[in-house]
Each structure stands twice: as C-alpha cells, then as structure tokens.
Amino acid sequence: LGVWYSGTVWPDLFVAALMAGLFFWSALQIIGQAVQERRHYHVA
C-alpha cells in the first residue's frame, strides 16, 4: 500500500527496517538470557 500510495519505496523500506530491528533486538534478548542461564547452571 505504501509504494502504491506514495509512488516510492521508502514507506516499505521503513517498515522493513522496523521489522528487522525488532527481530535483531529480540534475538539479542534471547541470546543474553541463554548466556545468563548457561552461566547459572554451569556454576551450580
């Protein structure tokens, strides 16, 4: 809809960048939690 309405690719690129940012933020959160859990269980 964004490309059709505006005639440019910028709206779709903006949405894609937001989705990619959310994906990477979520991935970093999951990796951080996994590292913490691994350290906790490794010590115990």
N, C-alpha and C positions, 0 to 999 in steps of 0.2 A: 504494500500500500504506500509506503514512504517513497519509493522510487517512482511509482506511477503518479503520485500526487505532486511531488516536488520536481520531478524530472532529473534528479541527481541521485547518486548512490550514497550520499552522506547519511541520510537517516538510517539506512540499513547497516552501514558500517558502524554507526554509533551504537545501535542495538547489538550488533555482533561483538563489539568491543566490551560492552557491559556484560554480555553473557560469558565471554572469555575471562573477564576479570572475576566474575562470580565463581567460575569454575576453578581458576587458579587459587583464589582465596580459600575456597572450600578444600581444595587439595592440600594446601599448606596447613590448614587447621587439622585435617585428618592425619597428616604426616607428623605434625607436632604432638598430637595426642598419642599416636602409636609409639613415638620415641619415648614419651613420658611413661607409658605403660610398660614398655620393654625395660626401661631403667628400674622401675619399681619392682617388677617381677624378677629381674636379674639379681638384684641385691638380696631379696628375700629368700 
